[in-house]
Amino acid sequence: MEKTICELFAGVGGFRLGFDRLNTGWKTTWFSQWEPGASKQWAHECYVKHFGECTDLKGELHTGDDISTVEKDLIPPHTLLVGGFPCQDYSVAHTLASSKGIEGKKGVLWWQIRDILIAKKAPFCIFENVDRLLKSPAKQRGRDFGIILSCLNDLDYSVEWRVVNAAIYGAAQRRRRTFIFAYKNSSAYGQRMKSEAPSHLISKTGLMATAFPIKDTTKLKSTTLPKDIVETSDTFAFLFSNAGYMHDGIVYTAPVTEIEETPISLGEILEHGVDESFYITDETRMARWIYLKGPKKIPRKAANGHEYTFSEGPIAFPDPWDRPGRTMLTSESTLNRSTHIVTDPKTGRLRTLTPIEAERLQGFDDNWTNTGMPQRMRFFCMGNALVVPMITRMGKILDIIIEQEP
């Protein structure tokens, strides 16, 4: 089996870099990166500067186009489909033309993934999403993930998933993300796994358990997905735990405890002495930082007239050196509660992170985004990215799986 990848919603190339670092022969046949509403496609430009372009089967370039406009049959063949897709409302309905067809909520990118799976039939997939995917939407907990599992089940895939805190597995950031590994039931791996006890697969033998070791599962529970995806959208609700497995429409899930490795501390990734522009020098801004990071109890009134108190606890100010950083958002470096504030190792003064430090939090090479994009966009791209070493960990196990395929 060839080691070929198609990378969707590619950003600045975190999936590709993670597999390239294996140096085991993975080749990307096509990618897609398009930022809606952006006049300048900075992430796409960064990706191309590092890796070059990919043509479709007609020899045309469409990697920077809206994926919904791309003709799926013209995407080059690939063994592995990867992508970090947005968490959205995944509700569906029957199409007017046919009661057998489904129509996803407009603009939801999951349906583009589904269309590519139908067209190209990749044997393996790895997807990344926020941890709240397992619990959304609030009014029908678990429905959205249930729809994704139903789609994959209909296309003859089995699925493993894990919510991974990157810091637990040696990274410099406490970033929790849901990783989904889907594989065709006809694959050699799929044939082996269907004979495994679900609890053993989740805790010991599956790709997720091997890449991200955990203690034995307890409190395993199961449910059966509705036969129809529209029924899943209308009625399904289930409390998914942070690990699980789906085969033949039956879902098994259990809360698991990770086997913690030594993380990288925030202090280890800091630069020593940086440009003056990163320091907090204005007293008014300092007062604002102190307020944003501090505890709050604010009286508020809802649209229906209900009065309540909005509360939030304090955030460490400055961020401690001796533990991994907090989850980095796309707003990193702006004046807001989530931005990291650190004590500079050389000067002892308070400052924000630098773009290089943001890259290190995500496990990218220094100056990865120093490709001509504005500094603000460098932080935005890193806030959108994934933690690259987590991809490499999964890739090591997938290498073994691929070796055993015919």
C-alpha positions in Angstrom: 0.0 0.0 0.0 1.4 3.4 -1.0 2.0 6.0 1.7 0.0 8.9 0.1 -1.9 11.7 1.8 -4.6 14.2 1.0 -4.6 17.1 3.5 -7.8 19.1 3.9 -8.2 22.4 5.7 -4.4 22.3 5.7 -3.6 25.6 7.4 0.2 26.1 7.3 0.8 22.3 7.0 0.8 20.8 10.5 -0.4 17.4 9.4 2.1 17.3 6.5 5.0 18.4 8.7 4.1 15.7 11.3 4.3 13.0 8.7 7.3 14.4 7.0 9.2 14.3 10.3 8.8 10.5 10.2 11.0 10.3 7.1 9.3 7.1 6.2 8.2 7.9 2.7 4.9 9.6 3.1 3.9 11.7 0.0 1.2 14.3 -0.2 -0.7 14.0 -3.5 -3.1 17.0 -2.9 -4.1 19.5 -0.3 -6.7 22.2 0.2 -6.4 25.5 2.2 -8.9 28.4 1.8 -9.8 31.0 4.4 -13.4 32.2 3.8 -13.7 36.0 3.5 -9.9 36.6 3.4 -8.6 38.8 0.6 -5.1 37.4 1.1 -4.7 33.7 1.6 -1.7 33.8 4.0 -1.9 30.2 5.2 -2.1 28.8 1.7 0.9 31.0 0.7 2.9 29.7 3.7 2.0 26.1 2.9 3.1 26.5 -0.7 6.4 28.2 0.2 7.3 25.2 2.4 6.0 22.3 0.3 5.1 23.5 -3.2 1.9 23.1 -5.1 -0.2 20.0 -6.0 -2.2 19.6 -9.2 -5.4 17.7 -9.7 -5.9 14.9 -12.1 -6.4 17.4 -14.9 -3.1 19.1 -14.1 -4.9 22.2 -12.7 -4.3 24.1 -9.5 -7.3 24.3 -7.1 -5.6 23.9 -3.7 -6.4 27.5 -2.8 -10.1 27.3 -3.9 -13.2 26.9 -1.8 -13.3 23.2 -1.2 -17.1 23.1 -2.0 -16.3 24.2 -5.6 -13.6 21.5 -6.1 -14.6 18.5 -8.3 -14.0 15.6 -5.9 -13.4 13.0 -8.6 -10.4 15.0 -9.8 -8.6 14.8 -6.5 -5.6 12.5 -6.8 -5.9 9.0 -5.2 -4.6 8.7 -1.6 -4.3 6.1 1.1 -4.8 8.6 4.0 -7.2 11.5 4.2 -6.4 14.0 7.0 -7.8 17.3 8.1 -8.7 19.6 11.0 -12.3 20.7 10.2 -14.3 23.3 12.1 -16.8 22.4 14.9 -20.2 23.5 13.5 -23.9 22.6 13.6 -24.0 19.3 11.7 -27.8 18.9 11.5 -29.2 17.3 8.3 -32.5 16.7 6.5 -33.8 14.6 3.6 -33.3 16.2 0.3 -36.4 17.3 -1.6 -35.4 15.2 -4.6 -35.1 11.9 -2.8 -36.0 10.6 0.6 -32.8 8.5 0.4 -30.5 11.5 0.0 -29.4 13.8 2.8 -28.7 17.5 2.9 -26.3 18.8 5.4 -26.5 22.3 7.0 -25.1 24.7 4.4 -21.5 25.7 4.8 -20.6 22.8 7.1 -17.3 21.4 6.0 -17.9 17.9 7.2 -20.0 17.2 4.2 -17.1 18.1 1.9 -15.1 15.4 3.7 -17.9 13.0 3.2 -18.1 13.7 -0.5 -14.4 13.1 -0.9 -14.6 9.8 1.0 -17.4 8.8 -1.4 -15.4 9.8 -4.4 -11.9 8.6 -3.4 -12.6 5.8 -0.9 -9.4 6.4 1.2 -8.6 3.3 3.3 -7.6 5.4 6.3 -8.5 8.8 7.8 -7.3 11.0 10.6 -9.3 14.0 11.6 -8.9 16.7 14.3 -11.5 18.8 16.0 -12.1 20.6 19.3 -12.9 18.6 22.4 -16.4 20.0 22.6 -17.3 18.2 19.4 -18.3 15.2 21.6 -20.8 17.2 23.5 -22.3 19.5 20.9 -24.9 20.9 20.5 -25.9 21.9 24.0 -29.6 21.1 23.5 -28.9 17.6 22.1 -25.6 16.4 23.6 -23.5 14.1 21.3 -25.7 14.6 18.2 -23.0 16.2 16.0 -20.4 13.5 16.7 -23.2 10.9 16.3 -23.9 12.2 12.8 -20.2 12.0 11.9 -20.0 8.4 13.2 -23.2 7.6 11.2 -21.7 9.0 8.0 -18.6 6.9 8.5 -20.5 3.8 9.3 -22.6 4.2 6.2 -19.4 4.4 4.1 -18.1 1.1 5.7 -15.6 2.6 8.1 -14.9 1.8 11.8 -13.7 4.6 14.1 -11.5 5.1 17.0 -11.3 8.4 18.9 -9.5 10.1 21.7 -9.5 13.5 23.4 -5.8 14.2 23.7 -4.2 16.8 26.0 -0.9 17.4 24.2 0.9 18.4 27.4 0.2 14.9 28.8 2.2 13.5 25.9 5.3 15.7 26.1 4.2 18.9 24.4 4.6 22.5 25.6 0.9 23.3 25.5 -2.2 22.1 27.4 -4.2 21.8 24.3 -7.1 19.3 24.3 -8.3 18.1 20.9 -10.4 15.3 19.6 -8.6 13.0 17.2 -10.6 10.6 15.0 -9.1 7.6 13.3 -11.3 5.9 10.7 -10.5 2.9 8.6 -12.2 0.8 6.0 -13.6 -2.5 7.5 -12.1 -4.3 4.5 -8.6 -3.3 5.4 -6.3 -5.8 7.1 -6.3 -3.6 10.2 -10.1 -3.4 10.1 -10.3 -7.2 9.9 -8.0 -7.6 12.9 -9.7 -5.0 15.0 -13.2 -6.4 14.6 -12.2 -9.5 16.6 -10.8 -7.5 19.5 -12.9 -6.9 22.6 -13.9 -3.2 22.5 -12.4 -2.4 25.9 -9.1 -4.0 24.9 -9.0 -2.1 21.6 -9.7 1.2 23.4 -7.1 0.6 26.1 -4.4 -1.5 24.5 -4.4 -2.5 20.8 -6.0 0.3 18.8 -4.0 3.0 17.1 -5.1 5.6 19.6 -4.2 3.5 22.6 -0.9 2.7 21.1 0.0 6.3 20.2 -1.4 7.8 23.4 -1.0 5.2 26.2 -3.7 5.0 28.8 -4.6 3.0 31.9 -7.2 0.2 31.5 -10.7 1.3 30.7 -13.4 1.3 33.2 -17.2 2.0 33.0 -17.4 1.0 29.3 -20.9 1.8 27.9 -22.4 1.4 24.5 -25.2 2.5 22.3 -26.4 1.8 18.8 -26.6 4.5 16.1 -29.9 4.9 14.4 -30.1 3.3 10.9 -30.8 6.6 9.2 -28.5 9.7 9.4 -31.5 12.0 9.4 -32.9 10.1 12.4 -29.6 10.5 14.1 -29.9 14.3 13.5 -33.4 14.4 14.8 -33.3 12.1 17.8 -29.8 10.9 18.8 -28.2 12.0 22.0 -25.5 10.3 23.9 -22.8 11.2 26.4 -19.5 10.3 24.7 -16.5 9.8 26.9 -12.9 10.9 26.0 -12.1 7.6 24.3 -14.1 5.2 22.2 -14.7 2.9 19.2 -17.5 2.4 16.7 -18.0 -0.7 14.5 -21.0 -1.7 12.5 -23.1 1.1 14.1 -22.4 0.1 17.7 -20.6 2.7 19.8 -18.4 1.8 22.7 -17.0 4.6 25.0 -15.3 4.9 28.3 -13.5 7.6 30.3 -9.8 6.9 30.3 -6.8 8.2 32.3 -3.7 9.0 30.3 -0.2 7.7 31.2 1.5 11.0 31.7 4.9 11.8 30.1 7.3 14.6 31.0 6.0 17.8 29.3 7.9 20.7 28.0 7.5 23.8 30.3 6.7 27.2 29.0 10.0 28.4 30.3 11.9 26.0 28.0 10.4 27.5 24.8 10.9 31.2 25.7 13.4 33.4 23.8 15.9 35.3 25.9 15.6 39.0 25.2 13.2 40.1 22.5 12.1 43.2 20.6 10.8 46.1 22.8 7.4 45.9 21.0 6.5 42.7 22.9 6.8 44.3 26.4 4.0 45.8 28.4 5.2 49.4 29.0 1.9 51.4 29.2 0.4 51.7 32.7 -3.1 51.9 31.3 -2.6 48.7 29.3 -1.1 47.0 32.4 -4.2 47.9 34.4 -6.3 46.4 31.7 -4.3 43.2 31.7 -4.7 42.9 35.4 -8.4 43.3 35.1 -8.8 40.8 32.3 -6.7 38.1 34.1 -8.5 38.7 37.5 -11.7 37.2 38.9 -15.0 38.8 38.1 -18.6 38.9 39.2 -20.6 41.0 36.8 -24.4 41.6 37.0 -26.1 40.9 33.7 -29.6 40.8 32.2 -30.8 38.2 29.6 -33.0 39.2 26.7 -36.0 37.8 28.5 -35.3 40.1 31.5 -33.8 37.4 33.7 -31.0 38.9 35.9 -27.9 36.9 36.7 -24.3 37.2 37.7 -21.5 36.3 35.2 -18.6 34.9 37.1 -15.1 33.8 36.1 -12.0 32.9 38.1 -8.5 34.3 37.8 -5.9 33.3 35.3 -2.3 33.2 36.4 -0.6 36.5 35.7 2.1 36.1 34.5 1.9 32.6 33.2 4.2 30.3 35.2 7.5 29.0 33.6 7.4 25.6 35.2 4.4 24.1 33.4 3.2 23.9 29.8 1.4 26.9 28.3 -2.4 27.2 28.2 -4.3 26.5 25.0 -3.3 29.1 22.4 -6.2 30.8 20.5 -6.2 32.8 17.2 -6.4 35.9 19.3 -3.0 35.3 20.9 -0.9 38.5 21.4 -4.0 40.8 21.4 -5.3 42.5 24.6 -7.6 39.7 25.9 -7.9 37.3 28.8 -6.5 34.3 26.9 -3.2 35.8 25.7 -0.1 34.5 27.4 1.9 37.0 29.5 5.3 35.9 30.5 8.3 37.2 32.5 11.1 37.6 30.0 14.0 35.3 31.0 16.6 38.0 30.3 15.1 41.3 31.4 12.6 40.1 34.0 9.9 42.4 32.5 6.4 41.3 31.5 5.6 40.7 27.8 3.5 38.8 25.3 4.8 35.8 23.4 6.8 36.2 20.1 5.7 34.5 16.9 8.6 32.0 17.3 7.4 31.1 20.8 3.9 30.6 19.4 5.4 28.2 16.8 7.2 26.3 19.5 4.0 25.9 21.5 2.5 24.1 18.5 5.7 22.1 17.8 6.6 23.9 14.5 10.1 24.8 13.4 11.2 28.3 14.4 10.1 31.0 11.9 7.8 28.5 10.1 5.3 31.4 9.5 7.9 34.0 8.7 7.0 33.9 5.0 5.9 37.5 4.5 2.7 37.4 6.4 1.9 40.1 9.0 2.8 39.4 12.6 -0.9 39.3 13.6 -1.5 36.6 11.0 1.4 34.5 12.3 -0.3 34.3 15.7 -3.7 33.7 14.0 -2.3 30.8 12.0 -0.7 29.2 15.0 -3.9 29.6 17.0 -5.6 27.6 14.3 -2.9 25.0 14.0 -2.5 21.6 15.7 0.3 20.3 17.9 2.6 18.7 15.3 4.3 16.1 17.5 0.9 14.5 18.2 0.6 13.8 14.4 4.0 12.2 14.4 3.0 10.0 17.2 0.0 8.7 15.3 2.1 8.4 12.1 4.5 6.0 13.8 1.7 3.6 14.5 0.1 4.1 11.1 3.5 3.2 9.5 3.3 -0.2 11.2 -0.4 -0.6 10.2 0.5 0.2 6.5 3.3 -2.3 6.5 0.8 -5.1 7.3 -1.6 -4.1 4.5 -1.5 -6.1 1.2 
